Amino acid sequence: MLRKKIYMEGKVFKHNDIKPQEYIPELYRILKDGSHCYIMTNHINLQNMINTSVNCGFKFVKCLIWNKGNKIMGHYYMNQFEYILFLRKGKGKKINHCGTADIIDVHSKKTKDIEGKNLHDTEKPVQLMQVLIENSSQKDEIVFDPFIGIGGTAIACIDTDRKYIGCELDEIYFDLGNERIQKHLTTKL
């Protein structure tokens, strides 16, 4: 299948065969009551993600919009944003910074390799992750990212004094993420 067609179907990675019905129940299971959960998605997968989350027990709070600040070609309209599902488990808990808008403007700038190619095609900016982490956790709490990619969430946790646990199936991204995190830790010392 052509890479372009794969992207149009909302699939980018070799592990795209993992269905939300397989991992969202596990996210619900491991989160503490009163915890927030954020899931990034596109318009193709939006309805399934919301329905699966609610069916697993999450309370759907609202959709946040990540305004990436750049446009990606499409057949109908140019894509400039991504949905962030804001979910909670159990009793409602306010975010820490109630003045945060539901449209988060953080420019999407990919980390590049020495040849100028993206290290990860769907990398989330550290600044974006910091907004979500600071709104939904306290210092020294644990943040879990089941798709940590090249480590942006871990770096955001380090910079905001949170602990983190991350999972990544792709060995290339896992290795890149570990290298990036270690480099960041040494620059913080």
WOTA-V42880 format. One record per residue. N is the residue number from 0. SS is DSSP state (H for helix, E for strand, - for the rest). Layout:
<<N	SS> <N	SS>>
This chain:
<<0	-> <1	-> <2	H> <3	H> <4	H> <5	H> <6	H> <7	H> <8	-> <9	-> <10	-> <11	-> <12	-> <13	-> <14	-> <15	-> <16	-> <17	-> <18	-> <19	H> <20	H> <21	H> <22	H> <23	H> <24	H> <25	H> <26	H> <27	H> <28	H> <29	H> <30	-> <31	-> <32	-> <33	-> <34	-> <35	E> <36	E> <37	E> <38	E> <39	E> <40	E> <41	-> <42	-> <43	-> <44	-> <45	H> <46	H> <47	H> <48	H> <49	H> <50	H> <51	H> <52	H> <53	H> <54	H> <55	-> <56	-> <57	-> <58	E> <59	E> <60	E> <61	E> <62	E> <63	E> <64	E> <65	E> <66	E> <67	E> <68	E> <69	E> <70	E> <71	E> <72	-> <73	-> <74	-> <75	-> <76	-> <77	-> <78	E> <79	E> <80	E> <81	E> <82	E> <83	E> <84	E> <85	E> <86	E> <87	E> <88	-> <89	-> <90	-> <91	-> <92	-> <93	-> <94	-> <95	-> <96	-> <97	-> <98	-> <99	-> <100	-> <101	-> <102	E> <103	E> <104	E> <105	-> <106	-> <107	-> <108	-> <109	-> <110	-> <111	E> <112	-> <113	-> <114	-> <115	-> <116	-> <117	E> <118	-> <119	-> <120	-> <121	-> <122	-> <123	-> <124	-> <125	H> <126	H> <127	H> <128	H> <129	H> <130	H> <131	H> <132	H> <133	H> <134	H> <135	H> <136	-> <137	-> <138	-> <139	-> <140	-> <141	E> <142	E> <143	E> <144	E> <145	-> <146	-> <147	-> <148	-> <149	-> <150	-> <151	H> <152	H> <153	H> <154	H> <155	H> <156	H> <157	H> <158	H> <159	-> <160	-> <161	-> <162	E> <163	E> <164	E> <165	E> <166	-> <167	-> <168	-> <169	-> <170	H> <171	H> <172	H> <173	H> <174	H> <175	H> <176	H> <177	H> <178	H> <179	H> <180	H> <181	H> <182	H> <183	H> <184	H> <185	H> <186	H> <187	H> <188	->>
